[in-house]
């Protein structure tokens, strides 16, 4: 599986935007970029995904580099409830192997008042 | 609607005993996954079901671990002769279809297993 690299931790002030980076230099053309987050004592929660174009949803935005070797998850206004571990995951578009999510160590986001 | 439900939420057992963990996926989801998260470790994939069959069991750590799914719905993960290293949070997820890379997986809250 193609590997992702994320910073171990980041801090943000409440109400400010947060940019969470992810490097995936060995991404293949069929890999989708997924982001999940895990709040304390909960199961992971889907945030957003994309293939080539930037994506927006109610939770966040995903900015994908033109060469697709990196991406950035953008939380437009961080709240205390956004404190979680954020995982950047590549999913192979080949239907034979697309099943499982391979989680790395993620980025632990701390949000302070 | 109802999300993925797992039971029990907590299970304490003695070393050597067998345990069964249950997962009720979202209604209509054909794909079901088991993962586990050990203390201080990341999430690791265990097994994937599409309907009642398991095309990918590659993550099961030993033959003490088995899982089944019946009626394309409920799944049970069984750990025989539990060991202390089996202590972890076991997470279940479901998805409308498993082999589509853009499909979302919806996770339950997990079962925290403690082996004494």
Interface residues (C-beta under 8 A of the other chain):
Chain A: X30 X31 X32 X38 X41 X42 X43 X44 X45 X46 X49 X51 X87 X91 X92 X93 X94 X95 X96 X98 X99 X100 X101 X102 X103 X104 X105 X106
Chain B: X4 X31 X33 X35 X42 X43 X44 X45 X48 X50 X55 X56 X59 X91 X93 X98 X99 X100 X101 X102 X104 X105 X106 X107 X108 X109 X110
